[in-house]
Amino acid sequence: MKPTTTASKEYRFPVARLGAIMRPEPNRPEEAWGVLNPGGVRASDGSMHLFPRVVAEGNYSRIAHARVLFEAGRPVAVERLGLALEPHESYELAQGGGGVEDARVVYVPLLKSSCVSSRCVVQHERDPLPR
């Protein structure tokens, strides 16, 4: 395979810049200062989900959730599904800015859990839960 070259890197797989599929919406105050650095993951149904950091006025960050919309196999837009994470802790609510950091997400197969008090047992869906 011939490497694909961009301005700064060489890749051993095809790379194509398709453009932006998510930009800040003016009517969303939580996006006033930007939508950036999304984590992305494919769900078990094959859909693609993004978890971008959205920045409100005053540099106040949250993590949003959006589903990627495709046309003819190419990503073209997103469906906003709300906020996935908002700051609640005192260190996240500092004056002059605050909030949460960029999301890093991975798909994890369905887990089943069994909890007793503060002790939880988590097993992969293919493993039977203890009886």
N, C-alpha and C positions, 0 to 999 in steps of 0.2 A: 504494500500500500504506500502510495506517495504521500508524504506528510503535507498537511495543510498549514500554511504560514499566515499568521496575523501580524500586526505591527510589532508585537513584542514577543510572540511565542510561536513555537512549532509544535503541531499536534500530530499524532499518528492515527487520527480519526477525522472524518469530515466535520468541519465547523462552518456554520453559516449564520451571519447576523440577520435576524428577521425583523428587528425593530422592537419598540416598546409595546407591551400589551396592557400595562397598568400605569396610569398617571394619576396624580392627585386630582380629586374632583372638588371644584370650588365650593359646592354646597355642603361639604363634609368638614366641619371644623377640626376633627382629629387628623386631617390630612393637610392642614394649612401650610405646613413647612415641608411636606414631602412624603413620598412613599418610596422606600428604599430597602435594599439588601434582603430580598425575600429568601426564605428557606423554601424548598419545594419537595414534594413527595407524591408518588403515585399511590392511590388508595387501592384496596383489594378489588374494587370494581373497574379499575383501569383509569379512573378520572385523575386528573392532575390538580393538586392543591398547592397554593402559595400561602406563605405566612410572612408577609412583609412587615417591617417596622414602619408605622405611620407616625408622623411627628406633627403635633399640634402647636399652635402659637405658644411661644415661650420655651420651645425645645422640650416638650413634654411627650414622651414616646409610649406607644402601645404596640401590641402585635395584632394585626388584622388577619382575617381568614378569607380567602377567595378561591373560587373554582375556575380553572382555565377553560375557556371556550375555544373550540377548534372548528375550522372550516377546511374541508378537503385535507385533513391531517395536519394542518398548520395552526399554531396558536394565534388567535386574532384579538381576544379580549378576555376580560374576567367578569365573573359574577361575584359581587361582594357578598359575603356571608356573615359579616359582623366582626366583632372583636374577639380574639381568642385569649388574650391576656392583657390585663390592665394592672397598673401599679397599685399596691395597697399598703406596703410596708413603709415605715417612716423614712428609711434611707432612699426609697424610690420616689418620694414626694417632696424632695428638696425644693426650696425657693430658687428661682433662676434656672429651672430646668430639672429634668428627672425622668423617671419612667423606667422602662425595661429595655434590655439590650436586644440585638438582632437574634431572630429565631434560628435555631439549628434543629432540623427535624429529620426523622427517619421513619419509614414504615415498619411497624412491628406486627407480626401476625396476631390475630385475636388471642388474647390471654384470658384465662379464667382465674378467678382468685377466690380464696376462702379466708375469711378473717375472723379471728377470735381475739377480742380485746384489741391490743395494739400489734399483735403478731399476725402477719398475713402470709399465706402460701400462694405463690403464683406459679402456674404451670402453663406450658404451651397447649393450644387447643387439641392437639393430637394425643396429649397425655391425659389419662383419666385422673380426675381429682380424687384424693384419698377419701375414703368413706369412714 
